[in-house]
Amino acid sequence: RFVHESRAEGNRTYDIPGVITATAGLFSLTYGFNQAATSGWADGHTLGFLGGAIVLLVAFVFIESKVANPMMPLRVITERNRGGSYLGSLVVGAGLFSMFLFLGLYLQVILGYSPLKSGFAFLPFTAGIIAFAGIASALLPKVGPKPLMIPGLIASSLGLLLLARITPDTSYVTHVMPSLLIMSSGMALVFIPLTSTSLHGVSHHDTGVASAMVNTSQQIGGSLGTALLNTVAATATATYAAANTALGDNAHAYAMTHGFTVAFKVSAGLLFIGAVVLFFFINIGKEAVVESEGALVH
């Protein structure tokens, strides 16, 4: 009749030093990447923020290994399959999230779409995720995570490479939509197994942390990837514009599109790296997936 209060077992103190060093370290790293877009990689401020990020993040790991109740228990991420899942989530977030930014800019600035029309233009990606998520859920207990995740990331990488063919004159139907469908179908095969492997063998006490790490890894990867690829795109755009002044009034559109395509190619490379990471780290089969799901239910 009543919902009883539930509390985590063991030490429930807050890890304030861990929170401060992790937040400051990630802020410094992201800001350093952003600073590089305007001031260059050799700029003193860029190097200062990137160097500070390294110091802070190393301090965070040291703190987590010493405090009684760490924010991120190292035992959660040092297990091979879980650690591989989090690293894969980080790389996938870095490669995927920036795609939405650059493609949105392409649709609105280059093709002249309204914000509403641009939003509708992304619906094929959502449709692909919905359609293939059910397939991934059905296949996971039968084949295990790796046979789904590796092809899924390779397919998504190919989708990004196809998207890198865009020009200021290409059609949404022939170039953008097919790429979105390929990417989304591949990512659906990744997201479902990735969540399952991230909880493999975790204790009941650490389930919340292990589950949160998947989303956290993706968000961190998305922030860092967007900052880094923004620098890549800005540099490519400026270089192209300087080398193609003969294009006249069209130079700006072609230069921006070139920057987007370079960013898409780098994003494709990141997703391929994610496939390599998961290939070497994930070694559990379908039996372990079924056992993990059963343990969580009970």
Secondary structure as the mmCIF struct_conf table of DSSP 4:
data_model
#
loop_
_struct_conf.conf_type_id
_struct_conf.id
_struct_conf.beg_label_comp_id
_struct_conf.beg_label_asym_id
_struct_conf.beg_label_seq_id
_struct_conf.end_label_comp_id
_struct_conf.end_label_asym_id
_struct_conf.end_label_seq_id
BEND BEND1 GLU A 9 GLY A 10
HELX_RH_AL_P HELX_RH_AL_P1 ILE A 16 SER A 39
TURN_TY1_P TURN_TY1_P1 TRP A 41 ALA A 42
HELX_RH_AL_P HELX_RH_AL_P2 GLY A 44 GLU A 64
TURN_TY1_P TURN_TY1_P2 SER A 65 LYS A 66
BEND BEND2 VAL A 67 ASN A 69
BEND BEND3 MET A 71 MET A 72
HELX_RH_AL_P HELX_RH_AL_P3 LEU A 74 ILE A 77
BEND BEND4 THR A 78 GLU A 79
HELX_RH_AL_P HELX_RH_AL_P4 ARG A 80 LEU A 105
HELX_RH_PI_P HELX_RH_PI_P1 TYR A 106 ILE A 110
BEND BEND5 LEU A 111 LEU A 111
HELX_RH_AL_P HELX_RH_AL_P5 PRO A 115 ALA A 121
TURN_TY1_P TURN_TY1_P3 PHE A 122 PHE A 122
HELX_RH_AL_P HELX_RH_AL_P6 LEU A 123 VAL A 143
BEND BEND6 PRO A 145 PRO A 145
HELX_RH_AL_P HELX_RH_AL_P7 LYS A 146 LEU A 163
TURN_TY1_P TURN_TY1_P4 ALA A 164 ARG A 165
TURN_TY1_P TURN_TY1_P5 PRO A 168 ASP A 169
HELX_RH_PI_P HELX_RH_PI_P2 TYR A 172 VAL A 176
HELX_RH_AL_P HELX_RH_AL_P8 MET A 177 THR A 197
TURN_TY1_P TURN_TY1_P6 SER A 198 GLY A 201
HELX_RH_3T_P HELX_RH_3T_P1 HIS A 204 ASP A 206
HELX_RH_AL_P HELX_RH_AL_P9 THR A 207 ALA A 243
HELX_RH_3T_P HELX_RH_3T_P2 THR A 245 ASN A 250
HELX_RH_AL_P HELX_RH_AL_P10 ALA A 251 PHE A 281
HELX_RH_AL_P HELX_RH_AL_P11 LYS A 286 VAL A 297
#
